[in-house]
Amino acid sequence: MAAIEDPLDVLDQLPDAARIRSRKLSGGVATIVADATGLSAKDAAELERRLRSAAEAQPEISEVRVAMTAAQPQRKLIAIASGKGGVGKSTLSTNLAVSLARMGKKVGLIDADVYGPSQTKLLGTDERPTATAKRLNPVQAHGLSFLSLGQLVPAGQALAWRGPMAASALGQLLDADWGDAELIVVDLPPGTGDVQLSLVQKARPAGALIVSTPQALSLIDATRAIDLFGKVSVPVLGLVENMAGYTCPHCGEQSDPFGSGGAEGAAEELGIPFLGRLPLWAGLREASDAGEPPAAGDGAEGKAFAEIARKLLTQLETVDG
C-alpha cells in the first residue's frame, strides 16, 4: 500500500520553506510555526498569509493555525555622527530620542561616545543599570530606555582604552535587554574610527544622521563621516546644521557666529537630505545642564527637535521602502 501523502508537504514548495520551524496536522487542524526573525511587520504578515493560504487550499485541512516567532517589528538602529567634537551631537541625539518617544515610538538610546559620555547629564539621572543573565538592563528616563558608559564608571575618570576595549564596551551596550524598543538611537563618538566600524560590523544601522555647524572647518569633518558611511553601505538619512544663528536676548539682533547655510549647501552638493537647522539657544544649554531635554516640552526648542525627528522618520521609511 502506498504511503499517505502529508497535505502539508505543499509548504515545501514555498520560497519561505526554510522559515518553517514545525508543522503538524491533526483532525483536520494544521498547526504551523514559522520564524519571522529580521522581517518587518509587513513582511511577517505577508509570510503568515502565504503559509495560511497554501495550507487552506488542501481539501484535507479544515482549519489553519499559524504561530510566528520573533514577529515583532524589526528593530532599527539610527547612528548619530559627526566628523569632529563640539558640534552638539550628543544634545541632538538626546532630544531626537525624546521627540521620537513622544511620537509614540518605543525608543532606546545608546551613549557610545566612549571617551566622553554625557547622556547621564543630559537625561538627568545617575541611576546605574542592573544586569540579568549577564545582560544589562537599560535605565528609564524621559519616556525612553538608555545606556551609557557614564553609568558604569566614576564621574571624571578618564577611559584610557584602546580600540578593541572600546569596541567590546559598545558590544555590551548593543547586546543589552532592549525589550520592545523599535528604534535605537546611537550617539557615536566624533571621528571615523574603531567604534564606528564596530557598530557597522556588529549591528548595521538602518541609517546615519550627520551633525555639523555651518562653518567650513566642521563641514570638512562632517564630509569625512558621510564618506565613511557611504563606504560601508549605510544610508545617510540627512544632515542637520546646528548652532546656526543666535538672537541676542537684550537687543533682539540676529548674528551668525559660526556662519550660515554651510551645512545646507554641503547637503545639496553631496546629494543628501537636509533635515533642518537649530540655532544657538541659551535655554537649551540651561535645560541640558539641568537634565531636562527641551524636546520633552512644547516650547520653541521642543518643536524644532520634533520637526527634525519627523523628517528623520520620513527618510527612514524612504530607505526601508
N, C-alpha and C positions, 0 to 999 in steps of 0.2 A: 504494500500500500504506500502511495506517495505521501511524503510529509506535508502537513498542512502549512501553507504559506502564512507567515505573520503579516497581517494587514499593515502593520506599522513599518514594514520594510520599505514602504513608499518614501519614508523620510530620508532614506539613504540617498535618494536621487536629488535632494535639495542641495543648493550651494552652501547652506548653513549646517550641513550634517555634522561637521566637526564640533559644533557648539552644543550638540545634544549630549547630555550627561547621563540620562537614563530614560527609559520608556517602558511602559507596561500596559497590557490590555487585559482587563478582567471584567467579565459580564457585560461586554459591550462598551465599557468605560475605558478610554485611553488616558493615561497619565504621562505627561512629557515634562522632563526637567531640562532646561537649556541654560547655558551660561551667556550672559549679556555683558560680561566684563569689557570695558572700553567703549561700549556703544553709547551714543546719545540716547535720550529718552525717545526721540522719534524713531531712531533705527531699532531700538529694543522693541518698541511697539510693532514695528513692521516685521521683525523676526517672529514675534509671537503670532502675528496674523498669518504668516506663511505656514508655520507649523500647524496651527489650528485648521487652516483651510485644507492642507494636504491630508490630514487625518480625517476630517469630516467628510471628505469625498469618498471614503471607503464604506461600502454598504454594511460591513460587519460592525462598524463603530457607531454607537448611538449618542455618545457624549464624549467631549474632549476637555481635559483639564491640563492647562499649561502653567508651569511654575518657572519663573525667571529668577535666576540667582544673579547677584550683583547688578540688579536692574536700575539702580539709582542713576540719575543723570551724570554724565561724565564730568569729573572734577577738572577744572581748568586752572592753570597757573598763569598769572599775569606778572611778568618781570618789570619792575620799575627801575630804570637805569639812567646813568649819566656818565659822561666821559671823565668828569672831574668832580671834586667835592665842593661844598659850599653853594650849591645851586638850589637848595631847598627840596631835594629829592625825598628825604625821609618825611618831612612835613606833608608833602604832596601824597606820599604813599598812605600815611595815616588817614588823611582826610578823604582820599578817594575810597579807601576801605570802609570808612564810616558812612560815606554817602551811599555806597553800594548796599550796605546793610540796611540803611533807611529806605532803600528802594525795594526791600523785601528779599534781597539775596542773602543766602547763608554764606558768610564770608570769614575766611581765615587770613591772618596777616603774619608773615614771617619776617623778622628783622634779621636779614642775612648780612647786614653791614658788620662783619665780624670784628673789625678793628675799631669801630666807632658806633656801637649800638645805642640807639636813642629812643626806641619806641616805648620803653617803660616811662620815660619822662613825658613824652608826647601824649601817652594814654593815661598818665596819672596814677600808675599803680606799680608797686614794688613786689606784688604777690609772686611767690615762687611757684612754678609748675610742679605738680606731683607726677609720679610715674607709676604705670601699671604694666606688668609683664614686660619690663624694660622699654616701654614706650612712654614718651612724655605726654602729659595731658595739658593742652593749651589753657591759658588763663582767659577769663571772660572780661571784657571791658567795652563800654560804649556800643553794645549790640554785636560785637564780633569776638572771635577767638584769636589769640595771638601768642606767639613765642618769640623770645629774644634772648641772645646771649647775655644781655644786660640783666636778665633774671637769674642767671646762673653764676655770675662772677661778682666779687665785691665791687662796689662803686669806686671808680677811679683807678682800678687795676688795669695795667696795660696787658694786652694779649700778644705776647711775643711768639706768634705761631707762624710756622712755615706753611706753604700751600697745602700739603696733604692734611695737616691738622685742621685747617680752616675748612677744607672740603669735607672732612669727616664730621665736623660740627654741623655743617649745612645738612648733611645726610640725616643726622639725628632730628633736626627740626622738620625736615620733609617727611620723615617716617613717623612723626607723632600721630596720635589718635585725633584726626581732624573731624571725626564724626560725619555729619551730613553736609559738611561745607561744600558748596558748589564752586566757589571761586576762592583761590588762594593768591593773595597779593604778596609778592616777594620784593622787599626793599633791599636791593643789591648794594654792595659797596661801590665806590667810584672806580672807574677804570675798566679794563678788559682782561682780567687775569683769571686765576685759578677758580675763584668762587663762581664767576660767570660760566666758565666752561663746565664746571662740575654740575651746575644746575641743569644745563642743557643735556649732559650725559645721563644724569640720574632721573630727571623728571622734566622732559622737554616742555617748555612753556607754550601755551596756546598763542602767545604774542608778547611783545615788549613795548612799553611806553618809555619814551626818552624825554628827559627833563633838561632844559638849558635856560640860561639867562640870555638876554638879547645880544650881549657883547660878543665880538668875534672870537676872543680867547676861549670862551665857553663853548661856542659853536664848533670850534676845531675839534675839541674832545668829544662833543656830542656826536659829530660825524663819525668818529672812530667807533663809538658804541654802536651806531647804526650799522656800520660796516661789519662789525663782529657778528651781530645777529643775522645779517644777510649771509655771511659765510657759513653759518651753521643752520641755515634754512628755518629760522624763527621769524615769523612775520612781525614787522614793526607796525604797531597799531596806530601810532601817531607821535607827534612832538608837541610838548607843552612849553610855552615861553613863560618862565617865572621871573618875579622881580621886575616886571615890565611897567615902569612908571610909578610915580609917587606924588600924592596930593598933600601939600602942606596943611596940617590941621589948623594953622593960625591964619594964613592968608588965602588958602584955597588954591594957590598956584600949583599947576601941574609941571613936574620935571621928570627927566628920564636919566637917572644917574648911571644906568647900565646900557643906555641906548634904547632903541625902539624898533620893533619889527624884524629884528635879525633872524629870530627862530622861524617866524612865518615865511620869510624869504627863503631860508635854508630848506624848509619842508617842501616848498614849491619846487625848488631846484632839484631836490633829491627824489621827488615824486612820492612823498609820503603824506598822510593826512596831518593837517594842523588842527589840534583839538582845542586851542584857545590860549589866552594869556591871563596871568594872575599878577596884579600889582603888588608893590610893597605896602603891607598894612601893619601899622603899629599894633592894631588889635589882634592880628594873627600871632605876632610874637608874644604878646601878653598871654593870650589864651594857650598857646603851645607851652610856654613856661609853666603855666598853671595846670597842665594836663587836661585841658578841656578843648578838644578839637572843635574849631568853629563849624565844621561840617555837621556836628551834632545839633546845631541850631538852625534857625531860619533867617539869620541876618544876611547881609550882602556877601560876606565871605562864604557862608554855608551854601548860598545859592550858586556862587561861582564854581565851587568844587562839585556841586551836584550836576551842573551843566556839563562839566568835563567828564564826569562819571557816565552820564547818559551817552555822550559821544563815544566814550570808550566801549560801552556795551554794544553800540551800533557797529563799531569797527570789528569787535569780537565776533558778532553774528556774521559779518561780511566774510571774514577769513574762514569761518566754520562752514559757510554755505558753499 
